[in-house]
Amino acid sequence: MLEVKNLSKIFSLSSGREIRAVNGVTLRAEENEILGIVGESGCGKSTLGRLILRLVEPSEGQVFLKGREITHTSRQALRTMRRSMEMIFQNPFASFNPKIRIGGSLSEVCRYYGMNAGESRERIKNLLTDMGMTEDLLYHWPRELSGGQLQRLAIARALLSDPYLIIADEPLSALDVSVQAQLLNLLEDLRRRRSMILVFISHDMTVVEYFCDRVAVMYMGIIMELIPAAELSVNALHPYTRSLRSSAPRLDVFKTPAGEGDAKPLILGGEPPNPLIPIHACPFAPRCPEAMPRCGESRPELREVSDGHWVRCYR
């Protein structure tokens, strides 16, 4: 359904220097799958999501949807394909026009995709019912609603065109925990009923482990590990993946017997490398507690170590 090949994005600065925000990412997602993308802030997660949808033009690489290459598709042809791919943005307060009522924002999407007034009303009404929301919200201004309500409406807006690919860019980060749980259950229910791909971008390892089918771990624009979510707690191999997981808050940390599991957190020192300086070795080597001399000389390839489990590490 979705295939990304060697996707890269280089941003040029006014000083003449360059930043490689995404560096040769390759991954695939199947129908009815939730693919998580996780990593520290600034690792390129959001840029990757925008590149997949061509909200940002890639510098290198290709993206295929249902076997059709979209990275070099014309703007006119891409417009007809937009109906099949949508994005849920991180900040619900910034993703709605404050000068347009909610009903107008949703109707605008329907008009863009050529729906008539009757079809628009019916589709919006059905989606609000799916979201557990009432039609009176259509007459409100965005500033009159809570973050949870706006994010539900943002999800409804993304589903108006009946897409088979949704990129959710940290959709829970601005919400409290109880609302996060409601939205996760809602997204899971919608994904099952509509048989679509959901690419879920987050920095919360606990949520990703619970919610996703597979997880791609990014560092400095590079995929370091691609692992089934069910194996994160028992078979994460890359030191960066293990450090992210061990730093996530847990309730059972004091109940784990000494020497078992990952009760002892793997704390990383230092900071990520300067993105303005090109790195030809493993970018994680300066912070890695298991680094060898070889790690600072060349970059390891992403290789499959077991079925569906890929790691970029010499060890």
N, C-alpha and C positions, 0 to 999 in steps of 0.2 A: 504493500500500500504506500509506504513512504520509504524512500532510500536517499541517503545523503552520501555523496562521494567527494572526499578531499576538499571539503568546503573551508574557505579561508576568507578573512576580511582584514584588509590593511587600511588604516586611517592615516592620512597624510596631515601633518601639522604645519602651521604657518612658518615654523622654524626650518622646514625642510626635512625634518625627521619623521619617522613612521612608527606606528604602533600596530602590531599584529594582534588584533583582538581575538580572532578565531584562527586556529592554525591547523589546517588539514584534517578536519573532523569527518569521520566516516561512521555511519550507523544506519540501522534499518528498524522499522516498526511495522508490525503486522496489524491486520484488521482486528478491532475490538481489544486493542492492547493499550495499557497505560505505561508510557515510557517516562521515567523520571530523569531529570538532569539536575545534578546537585554539585555544589562547590562553594568556595568562599566568595564573598562579594568581590566583583571585579574580575572574575575568572572567565567571563565571556558567555555566560548562560543566556542572558537576555538577548545579546547580539546574535547568538546562534538561532534563537527562536525567530527573530526578525528576518534573518537571512533565509530561513526555510520558506517564509511567506513572501519574500522579496519586498518587505517593508524597508529593508536595507539591501542595496545591490551588492552581491558577492564579488570579491576580487578574483577568486579562483574557485573551481569545483562545480559540482552539479547537484541539483535536487530533482528527484523523480516522484511524481504522485500517480499512483496506479499505472506505472510504467511510462508516463508521459513526462518528458524533460521540461521543466519550467524556468530554468535559470536563463535561457536565451530566448524565451517566448516574447513576442511583441507585447507592448502595453495593451493593445486592443484585444489580443487573444487572452492575455492574462486577466483582463477585466471579466470575461465570461467564466473564467476558472475561479474567480474570487468567491463565488457562491459556495464552493466546495471546501474552503479553508478559511478559518476565522481565528481571532486572537482575543484572549481575555487579558486585559492589562492589569498591572500591579496595583495601581491606585484608583479605586472606584470613583473618588471625588474628582479626579482629573480626566476621567474617560467619558464624562458626560458634559455636554455644553451647558453651562450654568444659565444661559439665556433662553433655553428651550425646555418646555415641560417634558416629562418622561415619555408621555404618549407621542409627542412630536419626534423625539429621538428614535423611538422604536419604529414609527411609521416611515421615517426617513430611510431606514435600511430597506424596508419593503419596497418603497418607490424605486430605490437604486436597482433592485433586482427585478423590476418590472411587474410587481404584483399590483392588482387593482385594489380599490378601497375595501371591497367586501372581503377579498382574500386576506388582506392585511389585518383587518379587525379580527377575523376568525383565528388566524395564526397567532396573533398576539394574545388573544383571550385564552387559547389552549395552552400556550407556553406559561402564562401567569398561573394557570391552574396547576401545571406540572411543578412549578416553583413554590406552590403553596401560598400564593400572593393574590390579593384582590384587585379588581379593576380600578378602584378608586385611586390607586397609586399613579395611574396614568395622568392624573390632573395635577400632580404635585411637581414642584420644582426640585431639582437635585439637592439643593441645600436643605430641604425640609425632611430628607430621609437619612437614616443611619447608614454607616458603612456596610453593614450586613445586607440591608435592603438594596443598596446600590450595587453591591457585588452580585447579588442574585439577579438583578435586572441586567447587569452586564453579561451574565451567563445567558440569560434569555435572549438578549440582543445578538449574541454570537450564534445562537441556535436558530434564529429566524430564517436563515437561508438553508437550513437543513444540511450542514457541512458534514464531511466524513473525516476531517482533520481539524482539531482545535489545539492551539498552542496556549497554555495557561501559564502566564508569566507571574509567578509568585502571587497567586490570587488570594492567599490567606494572610499575607504579611501584615496587613493593616487592620486585622480583625481580632476580636478576643477569642479565647479558646472555645467557648461554647458555640459561637457562630462558625468557627472553623470546622468543628465536628459536623454541624448541620450541612455546610457546603460540601464537605468531602462525601458525605452520604448521598447528597443530591447529585454530584458529579458522577459518582459510581453508578447510581441508578440510571441516569441519563445515558451513560456510556453503554451499559448493558442493553438498554431498550433500543438504542439507535445504531449499535454496531459501528462505532466510529473509533478513530485513533485519538488519544489524548496524550499530548506531550506536556508533562507537568514539571515546570521549572521551579526549583525551591532551594533554599539553603538549610532546610530543616530535615536532618537525616531521619528523625523519628517518624515524621509524617510520610516521607518518601518510602521508608521501609514498610510502613503499614499499608500505604495506598497504591503503590505502583507494582507492576509486574516485573519490569527490569529497570535497572538504574545505571545511568552513565555518569561517571564521576569526572569532573573537569578541573583542570588546574592550568592557569596561564594560557587559556584558549585551546588546550589539548585534552583529549580523552585519555585518562590514566587507567581507568578500569570500567568495564561493562559487565555487569553481574546481575543474575536473577535476584530480585529483592528478597526472596525467601532465604538466600544464602548469605546475606549481609552480616547476620549475627554469628555465623559459624564458619564462613569460608571466604571472607574478604581478605585478599592477598596483598594488595598494594598498601604500603605504610601510610599513604595519604588517606586512603579510604578508611583504614582502621583508626586513624587519628580523628577524622570527622565523626565517625560513629561513637568513639569513646568520649568525645567532648559533648555529645548530646545529653541533655538532662534525663536521668533515669530514676525510677522509684525504687528499684530493687538493688541498687548499688551496694548497700550495706548487708544485703542478704546473701550475696554471692560468696561462697567459700573461697578462702585464699587459694590462689593458684588455678582457679577455674574461670573459664570464660574470659571476658575483657574487663574485669572489675577494676584493674589498675589503669587509669587513663593514660593514653599516649599523648603527652603534651609536646607540641611543636615549639621550637624556638625560632627567633628571627622573623623576618618579613618576606613576602613574595619578592622575587627579583624585579628590578626596574624594567617595565615593559618597553622602554625606549631602547634598551640594549638587546640586540639579537642574541638568542640562546641556541646553540647548536648541540648542546648536551641535554641531559635530563633536567628540566627546569626545577624539579623538586629536590635535586641532589643537595643544594646548600642547606636545606632544612631537614633532610632525611636522616633519621637515626641509624639507618641500615646501609647508608651509601658506601660504595666501593670506589676506588680510583677510576674504574671504567665509567662510572656514572657521570663523572665530570668531563669525559672526553667525547662521548657520542650519545645520541638519543636512542633508547631502545624502541623497537617496533611494537605495535599492539598485536599480541599473538593470542591465539585461543588455547587455553590450558585445560579446559573441559567443555562439555557441551553448553554453548551459550555464554561461556565465561571467558572474557578477554582481559588481558593485563598488559600494561606497558611498564615492564620492570625486568632488569637483568636477573634478579633473584627469583 
